[in-house]
């Protein structure tokens, strides 16, 4: 029996914790950053359904993260034009703070990847992307 998926899960948790430490002193965590990153990467606005699909997250935890970001003034939620979902938009405050968060994440990632090595990083990325594609293919079979 292989424990590789257990190790991957533990690695994911460790990476998440490590990056949360990189955000220490900020008022967001990785779960918030994931939403902010997607919004920023897609022009500052997406529907909640699009975010749910992009982040591969269930609706209740995503709603909690969005509510927290709303309270902090970083995102705004409005009913979409079809009234079936919400449009989530980065506010001016969210756009203004984004470079600070991005720099904190990049600093933590760089610190770790410099120690890991460029060649190993390239190989790791290839393996992660390949495994992700296989998972998506398997899900498509159902």
C-alpha positions in Angstrom: 0.0 0.0 0.0 1.4 3.4 -1.0 1.0 6.4 1.3 1.8 8.9 -1.4 -1.7 10.6 -1.3 -1.4 10.8 2.4 2.0 12.5 2.0 0.6 14.8 -0.7 -2.2 15.8 1.7 0.2 16.5 4.5 2.5 18.5 2.1 -0.5 20.6 1.1 -1.2 21.4 4.7 2.4 22.2 5.4 2.6 24.5 2.4 -0.6 26.2 3.5 0.8 26.7 7.0 4.1 28.0 5.6 2.4 30.5 3.4 0.1 31.6 6.2 3.3 32.3 8.2 4.4 34.4 5.3 1.2 36.4 5.6 1.7 36.9 9.4 1.1 40.5 10.3 -1.5 40.8 7.5 -5.2 40.4 8.1 -5.7 37.6 5.6 -4.9 33.9 5.4 -4.3 31.6 2.5 -8.0 30.8 2.1 -8.6 34.6 1.6 -5.6 34.9 -0.6 -6.9 32.2 -2.9 -10.1 34.2 -3.5 -8.2 37.5 -3.9 -5.7 36.0 -6.3 -8.5 34.6 -8.5 -10.4 37.9 -8.5 -7.2 39.9 -9.3 -6.2 37.4 -12.1 -9.6 37.7 -13.7 -10.0 41.5 -13.9 -11.2 42.1 -10.4 -14.6 40.4 -10.6 -16.1 36.9 -10.9 -19.3 35.2 -10.0 -19.3 33.2 -6.8 -20.0 30.1 -8.9 -16.9 30.8 -11.0 -14.8 31.2 -7.9 -16.3 27.9 -6.5 -15.3 26.1 -9.6 -11.9 27.7 -10.0 -10.9 27.0 -6.4 -12.6 23.6 -6.2 -14.2 24.5 -2.9 -17.6 23.8 -1.5 -20.1 26.7 -1.3 -20.3 27.0 2.5 -16.6 27.5 3.2 -16.3 29.9 0.2 -19.3 31.9 1.5 -17.6 32.2 4.8 -14.3 33.5 3.2 -16.2 36.0 1.1 -18.2 37.2 4.1 -14.9 37.8 6.0 -13.4 39.6 3.0 -16.6 41.7 2.8 -16.4 42.6 6.5 -12.7 43.7 6.0 -13.8 45.8 3.0 -11.7 43.9 0.4 -14.5 42.6 -1.7 -18.1 43.5 -2.5 -20.9 41.1 -3.2 -23.8 41.9 -5.5 -26.5 39.9 -7.2 -25.4 38.9 -10.7 -27.5 40.0 -13.7 -29.3 36.6 -13.8 -30.0 36.7 -10.0 -28.9 33.1 -9.5 -25.4 33.8 -8.1 -23.4 36.7 -6.8 -20.8 38.9 -8.5 -17.7 39.2 -6.2 -15.6 42.3 -6.9 -12.4 43.5 -5.5 -12.9 46.9 -3.8 -10.5 49.8 -4.0 -9.1 48.7 -0.6 -8.6 45.2 -1.9 -6.8 46.4 -5.0 -4.7 48.7 -2.9 -3.6 46.0 -0.5 -3.2 43.3 -3.2 0.5 44.1 -4.0 1.4 43.9 -0.3 -0.1 40.4 0.0 1.4 39.3 -3.3 4.8 40.4 -2.1 4.4 38.5 1.2 3.5 35.3 -0.7 6.3 35.7 -3.2 8.8 36.3 -0.5 7.8 33.1 1.3 7.7 31.1 -1.9 11.1 32.4 -3.1 12.7 31.6 0.3 11.5 28.0 0.1 12.1 27.5 -3.7 15.7 28.9 -3.5 16.5 26.1 -1.0 14.6 23.5 -3.1 16.5 24.3 -6.3 15.5 25.4 -9.8 15.8 21.9 -11.5 13.8 20.2 -8.8 11.2 23.0 -8.9 10.7 22.4 -12.6 10.3 18.7 -12.1 7.9 19.2 -9.2 5.8 21.5 -11.3 5.6 19.0 -14.1 4.5 16.2 -11.8 1.9 18.4 -10.0 0.4 19.5 -13.3 0.4 15.9 -14.7 -1.3 14.5 -11.6 -3.8 17.3 -11.7 -4.7 16.5 -15.3 -5.1 12.8 -14.5 -7.4 13.6 -11.6 -9.5 15.8 -13.9 -9.6 13.0 -16.5 -10.7 10.5 -13.8 -13.4 12.8 -12.6 -14.7 13.3 -16.1 -15.2 9.5 -16.4 -17.9 9.5 -13.7 
